[in-house]
Amino acid sequence: MNYFTTTLAVLGLSTTMVAAQEIELPKQLSWTAYDTGSAGYNQAVAIGAALQDATGVNLRVLPGKNDVSRTEPLRQGRVEFSATGVGGSFMAQEGVFDFGAENWGPQPIRVLMANNGGAINLAVGVAGDLGIKTYADLKGKRVAYIVGAPALNVNTEAYMAYGGLTWDDVERVEFGGFGASWTGLIEGQVDAAFASTNSGKAYEAEAGPRGLFWPPIDPADTEGFARMQEIAPFFTINKASVGATIDGTDGYQGAGYAYPVLTAMAAADEGLVYNMTKAMVELFPKYDGNSPGIGGWALDKQNMEWVVPYHEGAIRYFKEAGVWSDKAQAHNDQLIARQEALAAAWEETKAASPADWEAAWSDARRKALKDGGFSVVF
């Protein structure tokens, strides 16, 4: 036993406590996260409790009803980080849907870490009193559409596409936020809504008067899944073990992707991002198990070659931890080049002042991606 370890034993300090002493963060931090009751919000609160306990840092979690309301404070510098999903990360980077509006555009988003646990799915749940068995059965039913939340709506559209449906085949019911859509499902205002299987709102629906059912995704239905990926290429087939109606069963065969995703802007201070990443990794034992599905934040579950680039501060920590490779760096460089190509196309489009902004930007971004040799999505 070396002197450092011996000293720890004498003082009764755990390695987690020592790690916490080496984390240098401001005493007050702010994140945006999904609406109150969502898995993203609940996990952020659990992480904040661990951070407070270990370091004395107070993490303020600001719930946002949609992708725009979660990303706007990050863009303005009013919060340091955002625990978001594919909307506030991939779609914001791409400058599509609500992020394609003239006051937005492709954003230089950077990732710190993501929950890649695989224990949960992200799916469209339906009221259990309808007798629905498949996503094709949603035809003619009322489906939630969240204003200002392109990720949720695209994901819902992807599940409908799996069932051979489009928005034209259902009754679209608009809500102002994620939580409101699930309250609507529970109270009978809508029949289907999108969420992570471990969302607090999904558990509420399970216990509510209508119950809850997750129609399955059949891995053998390659044509159906191909339709799904045409709408949302970030989905993968996955069997969930955690969530409403799923806990204690053999699991739910569906689909999922990284969620939540902890992001910062590219301009965020490297030291701040480094220490936040370090806190996420080294305090993991303190928050693991404190919210359903939270185990996916573990370092060994990180995907270093995702669809949005990592921040230099996070990369610095990953290099020290020995988990960053030359291949990951090359992939990251390509993603940054993709963002730069989209940003240049955006500025050129703005300078042209087109009469039909939506059409002009759609054409410009697709051309920029194609000319740069990047995959064309959306």
Buried (B, 14 or more C-beta within 10 A) or exposed (E): EEEEEEEBEEEEEEEBBBBBEEBEBEEEBBBBBBBBBBBBBBBBBBBBBBBEBBBEBEBEBBBBBBBBBBBBBBBEEEBBBBBBBBBBBBBBBBBBBBBBEEEBBBBBBBBBBBBBBBBBBBBBBBBBBBEBEBBBBBEEBBBBBBBBBBBBBBBBBBBBBBBBBEEEBBEEBEBBBBBBBBBBBBEEBBBBBBBBBBBBBBBBBBEBEBBBBBBBBEEEBEEBBEBBBEBBBBBEBBBBBBBBBBBEEEBBBBBBBBBBBBBBBEEBEEEBBBBBBBBBBBBBEBBBEBBBBBBBBBBEBBEBEBBBBBBBBBBBBBEEBEBBEEEBBEBBEBBBBBBBBBBBBBEEBBEEEBEEBEEBBBBBBBEBBEEBEBEEBB
